[in-house]
């Protein structure tokens, strides 16, 4: 009697199927040489152990020992004779052999049901097929090592070559939660190195996807994704795949205040107020022009509070399309709507539970969403799309806008009841032109920062430039000042002196503009000059326009609309 290698390691095979599903996004089934389904995801998960009678394609794979791709199921001759041909909804199929000692011991099948899935696969076809081959090889190795003596190094060697091709954060850890390897995305978002020791803490939840806390030294991260365990003889190997990473949170309570720089009376008063505000969980509403550091203030409040050990989640209400904003904030249950992740999604408020949510550009939030935010403030609960029961959340809300919010309330474009709920502790950020005594300190800080970045030393600033800096109105505030310094250091020649000729043309041309000049009050002209000035600093590329929109405090779609109007 022939030994059934795959059935004997069915739990491990199922784990591999789940990893494949997570990466390639197709439903997966793995069958043995008798066409019995050993593992499956999605629609196949409940059909494990069943015999597949319509297995013409799988039989061909076993006979030829070659991968088979069927681009047009139902029309392909391999599908002729199938009893389920008329009811078949597949539009693409890939079948890959699992070969052990030159024998095919099973087949991995991928089934695609939508053009979107098909397009996603074809755009990454070579990488995915390579990954599929690696997983097939790993299953074969595991089958051969049926006595549970599969070496960790064998598995790692195969996985290392493919995890950097994945767009999500992937970490490999052992049974002691020691980091073994990670991909480039994981290194970037989690600041990990080979000496890192991480911990996973799974909160109580009924979701199929979980929220985890990862601790690396004194920095915590809250992540959203999957943790799959693959048993090995050297200990349990865990493959962590995360699609979302919340902001890091620092356990140093002073972090944040030191980054609010300035010697003006306003800055000293602001820091004192932040220390007082941080002692409670009252809602804070920050108003002020774009580029004045509203998010920096929000982070300082969070990091100096007793919530500093929990997530700080930033949501730009103006950058997320109205149709997606509710699902981003509150999440959704599985199967809630067409196109939704079949496993559901955890919303930002749930991810931030215990921490702080920063609602930036809240004035751009549609009225129907304002009602839902009001309910969060009043009832301390959130309800996912498609859910029947609310969930309790403990979050501090800090909101911000650069618009005239009181005017919007009067015009009924912003809910009055929500305004009063948010405006418990108001903070107004002063523009740079109102605290020009801070210009020198800020300029010197940015000068040092970008000298390091561009590997330059000893750069000086001419007196004439200082005169212009103190005279200029800085409509983009501190953000504009930083971009100007970055621009000048990037463009300066080897004389190591920033003079007037080193400055962006927009700064030179507007250095004599005063508030007393009536012409300067032409809003359309000022807007055009400001946009032109920012684009000169950031560049006219797609990436530059995205950065410019952030600097201007508007959505990128709004920037494109304004550019079109200015060109007419």
N, C-alpha and C positions, 0 to 999 in steps of 0.2 A: 504494500500500500504506500503510495507516494505521500510524503510528508507535505502538509500545507504550510509553507513557510510564512505567508502573510497572515493567515488566520491566527497563528501562534503569537504574533506580535501585533494584534489588531489595535491595541490601545496606542502604541507608538505610531502605527500607520495613520490612525485617526488624527494624532497631533500634527503629523506632516501634512495631512489634508487641510487642516485648519490654517497652517502657515501658508500653504499655497493659495488658499482662498483669500487670505489677508493681503498677499502681495499682488496676485494676478487679477483678483476681483471676479473670477468666474466661479460658478458652482463646480465642485470637484467630487468625483467618485473614483474609488480605487477598487478594482476587482482582482480576484486571484485567477489561477489558470483554469479553474472550473467555472468561471464567469459568475462567481458569487461575490456580491458587493461586500467588501471587508470594511470600508470606510466611506464616509460621505459628508458633505456639508450642504446647507440649504435644504432643497427639496429631497435630497438623497439621504439626509441624516436619519430620517425615520424609516428608511428602507434597507438599512444595513442587515446583512444576513440573507437577503433574498437573491434568488437566481435570476440572471438576466437572460431571457429567452431570445430577445432580438439583439444578438451580439455579433453581427456580421463584421463590423469594423474592428471590434476587439479580436475576433478570430484571425482577421487579416494581419493585425499587428503581431499576434503571437506566431503566426506562420512566417512572416518576413523579418521579424525582429527589428522593424523600422517604425518610426513615428508616422502617423497618418493624420493629415489635416483635411477636413471636409468643409469646403467654403460654401457650398450650397446644399445643405441637407434637403431631403425630399426630392431634389432633382438628381442627385448623385446616384449612379448605378449601384453603389454599395448599399443604398437605402431601399432599393427595390425589393419587394417581398416582405418588408417589415409590416407587421400587423397594425402598428400604430402610426403608419405613414401619414394618413389623412389628418390625424390630430396632433402631429408633430409641430412644435413652435420654435424649434432650434434654428438659428441662423448661422452658426459656426461651431465646429467641433474639432478638438485636438485630442489625439490618443497617443500615449507615449509608453513604450515597453519598460518593464522593470526586469532587468536581466541579471541573473545570478549564475556564475559558472557557465556562461554561454546558453543558459536556459531562460526562457521567458516565464517568470513566476507570477506575473500579473501585469495589469495595464492601468495607467493613470489617465482618466478621462476628464476633459474640461468641456463644459457645455455653455454656450453663449446664447442669451435670449433677447438681446437688444443691440441696435446699431451702435449705441454709445459704448457698450462693453467691447464690441468688435473693434471699433475705432481705437479704443484705449489699448487693446492687445496688439493690434497691428503697428501702432506707433512705438511700441517697445518690444516688438516681436523677437529680435535676436537675443536681447537680454533675458526675456522671459523663458525662451526655449533653453537657453544656457542654464538658467536657474532650475527649470524643470528637470533637465538632465542631472544636475547636482542632487536634487531631492530624490530622483529615481535611484541614483547611485547610493545615496545614504540609506534608503529603504532596503536595497539589496544587501548592503553591508550589515545592517541591523538584523536582517533575516538570517544571514550567515552566522552572526554572533548571537544565536538564539539563546545561549546560556547567560545573557545579560553582561557579557564582557566587552562590549563595544567600547573602544578607547575614545576618550574625549577629544584627543588631538585629531582623530580621523574626521570627526564631525566638524570640528572648528576649521580645519583646512578647507573643507568643501564650502562652508558657509562664508568664510572670509572673502572669497572671491566674488561674492554676489551681493553682500549687504550694502556695499557702497553704491550699488546701482538702484537702490530703493529710495524713493523720495520721502519716506517717513523715518522717524527716529527709531533706530534698531540697536538694542543693547544685548550682549551675551553675558550672562553671569552664571556662577556656579552655585552649589548648594549653600555655600557660606555667604552668599550675596556679594561676592567679590567680583568686580568687573573684569571680564576676560577680554572682551573686544567690543567695538562699537563702530558704527558707520560715521561718515563725515557730518551727516545731519545731527546725529546724537552728540557728537563732540562740540558742534557749534552751539546748539541750544542749551546743553547741560554743562558746558565747561568741564568736561571730563578728561582725565588723563589716566595713564596706566596704574597710578597709585591710588586711584579713587576706590572707596569702599561704599557701596550703596545699599540702601534698604528699601524694601517695598512694603507699604502699609496699605492693605485693602480695606476701605471702610465698609460698613454694613450697607449693602445695596442689593436689589433684586435684578439689576441690569445684567445683560450678557456682556456688555463692555463696562469696564470698571474705571474708577478714578483712583490712581495710585499716588502716594507720596514717595518721592525718591530723595534721599538725603545724601549729600556729598559734602563731607566735612561740616562747615557751618552754614551751608546753603541748602535750602529745601526747594524742591520743584513738585508741583502737582501736575500730573500728566493724565491723559485720557487715551486708553487703548487696550491692547491685549497682552497677556503674559502667558506664554505657552511653555510647558515643562516637557523636556525630553529626557527620559531616564538613561543614564550611562553607568558604566562600572565605576567611574571615578567620582560619581556624585551626580546630582540632578543638574542638568544644563537647562537654563531658562532662556528663552528667546523673547525679549520684550519688544513689542512693536507699538509705537505711540504715534498717533496722528495729530495730537494737539499737546502743546506744552504751555502751561500757565507761567506767568512771570515768576522769576526767582524771588525768594523772600529771605532777607538777611536777618540774622538773630542779633545783630548789633543795633541797638535802639537809636544810636546817634546818627546812623546812616541816613542821609537825606538833608539834614540841616546844614551840613558842611558843604553841600553842593549848591545851596542857595547863597550866591556870592554877592557881596556889596557892602559898602560902608555907610550908605545913606541912612537917615533916620527911619525911612520906610522899611528897609530890609531888617534893621534891628528890631523894629516893632513887629514885623511879620514873624520873625523867628520866635519872639516871645509869645505871640499869639498861637503859633503852631504847637508849642509846648503845652499850652493850656488846653487847646482843642483836643490834643492827642489823648488826654486823660479820660475822655468819654467817647460814646459811640453816636453822638448826634450827627444828623445829616449836615453836610457842608455844601454851600453853593459858591463856586469861584467864578467871578466875572472879570473881564479885562480883554485887552486887545490880543490879537494873535502874536505869538512869539514872546509872551511875557512870563512864561514858565508855570502855567496853570497845572500841568501834569506833574512837574517837579514838586510843586507845593502839595499836591495830593499824595504823592509818594512819601514826602517827608512826614505828613500827618499819619499815614499808615505805619511807616517804619519806626515812628516814635511812640506808637500806641501799644497796648497789650495784644493787638492783633498782628504784630510784626512777624510772628512765627507762622502766619497763615498767608494764603495767596492774595496778591494784589492784581486784579484783573482790569485791564483797560479796554473799553469799548468805545470806538469812534462812531457815534450815532449817525454822522453824516457820510461815512464812508461805506456803510453796509446798505445794500438795496432794501427798500421797504419790504419787499416780498420775502427777504431772508432774515430780517431783523428779529422777528419773534422767535424763530427756531434757533437763532444764535443765542439769544438771551435766555430762553426758557427750555429749549430742547424739544424733543418730540418722542412719542412712543413708536415702537416698531410698527411698520405698515400704516402710518398715519396718513400718508399722501403719496402720490405717484412720484417716483424719483428719490424718495427718502431712503436712507440707509435702513436695510431690513432689520438691523439690530437696534434701531433707535439711536438717540443722541442725547447726551447730557448737556444742558445749557450752561451758559457762563455763570449764572447765579448759583447753580448747584456746585460747579467747580470751585467757586469762590467761597463756599460755605465756611463760616468762621473768620473770613477775612474782609477785604474791602473791594467794592466795585466802583470804578471810576467811569462815569458816563460823560465822556467828552463830546462837545458839540451837541448837547442835549436839545438845544433850540431847533435842531434839524430833525428831531424825532417826530414822526407823524402822530396826529392826535389820537388815533385809536391805540397806539402803543403807549401814549402818555397815561391812558386809563389803566393799563396793565402795570405800569411802574408805580402808579399811585396805590394800587392794590398791594404790591409788594411792601411798600412803605407802611401801609395801614395794618395789614394782616400778617406780615412776615412769612408769607408763603408764595410759592410759584407753582404754576400748573403747566405741565408739558402739553404741547399740541397733541390731541388725541387721548389725553389722560382724563380720568373721571375724578381723581382725587388730588388735591393740592399737596405739596410737600413743604414742610417747615424749612426755612433757611435763616441763618444768622449772618447777615452781611451789613456792613456799614456802607452807605451810599454817599459818594462825593460826586457832585455834578459840576460841569463847567460849560461856559459859552463865551464867545467873543461878540455876541449880538446884544442889542438893547432889549433885554428880556422884559422889562417893565412895559415897554412900548408894545411888545408882542402880546403881553397879557391884556392890555387895553384893547388891542385890535382883535383879540380872541383867536390868535394863531398859536397861543400857548395857554394851556389850562391854568386858570388862576389857583384852583385847589392844589394842583401839583406844585406850582411855584412856591406856595406858602409851606408845603410839606418839605420842599428841598431847601428853602431859604432859612433854615433854623439858625445856622451860623454862616453869615455872609462874609466872603473875603473878596476884596477888589484888588487886582494886581495893577500896579502903576506902570505906565509905559516908560521906555528908556529915556525919552526926552524929558520926562518929569523927574528923573533921578540921574541927571548927567554926571553927578559926582561919582557914580559907579562905573563910568565908561572906562576909565584908565585901568582899574583893577580887572574888569572883565576882559578888556583887550589884552592885557598882559597874560591872563590865564589862557586865552585862546591862542595867543602867540606861542606860548610854551608848549601847548598841546599839539599844535600842528607842526612845530619845528621837530618834535619827536616823530610825528607821523611821516613827515617828508624827509626825515634824516638830515635836517639842517641845524646849524648852530649860529649863535651870535647875531641874529637878525635884529636890527634897530628900526625905530619908527621916527621919521623926520618930524620936526616941530610943526611944519605946515600941514602934515597929515593929522596931527592931534587937533589943530585948529579946526580942520574940516569935520573931524569926528564930533567935536563939541558943538559945532554949528548945525550939523545935519540933524534932521528930525527923526530919523530911524523909524519909518512906518512899519518895518518888520521886526522892530525891537531887538531883543537879545539874540534871537535866532538869525536875524539879518546880519548883526554884527559878527557873529561867529562865521557865517558864510563868507562875509567880506574878507575876514582874516584868512580863512582857508584859501580863498581865491588868490589873494595877494601873495601868499607864501608859495602857492603852486606855480604862479606866473612870474615871480621875481627872478631877476638875473643873479649873477654871482657877486654883485656889489654888497649884498646883505643889508640893504637899506630900503625900507618901504617909503617911497616918496609919492607925490601926487600922481605921477605917471603910472604908478603901480596899481592904483585904485581902479575899480570898475568904472566904466564911462558914466554909468547912471549916478554914481556917487559924485564924481567930478562935476557933472552937469547940474546937479541939484544942490551943490554945497552952499549956494547963496540963497536958497529958498527959506523964507521966514514965515512965521504964522501971520505976520502983519501984511504980507503980500496977498492982495485980494485974489490974484490969479491962482494962488495955491489952494483956494477953496473950491475950485472947479472939480467936483467929485469924479466926473468921468475922466478928466485929464489925469488926476491923481491916480485913479485906478489903473489907467493905461500905463502910466509911468512906473507904478509899483510892479505891475505884472512883468513889464519889459525888464525892469531892474532885476527881479528875482530870476527870470529865465536866463539873463546874462550870467548870473552867478551859478545857477544849477545846470544850465545847458538846455538845448532845445530837443533833446532826445526824449523817447518815451519815459525812460527812467528819470531823466531830468525834470520832466513835467510832473511826474508823480511826487518827486521831492519838492518841487516848487509849490504844488498844491498843499502839501503838508506845511510848508513854511508860511504860506498865505492864510492857512487856516480854513481852506475850502476843499470840497470834494474835487477829485480829478475831473469828473464829468462837468462840474461847474466851471473849472478852469478852461476846458476845451470850448465850452459854450461862450465864455467871455472872449477868448481868443478869436472865435469866429465872428463875434459882434464887432470886435476892434478892427478886423480885416475888411469889414464891409464898408 
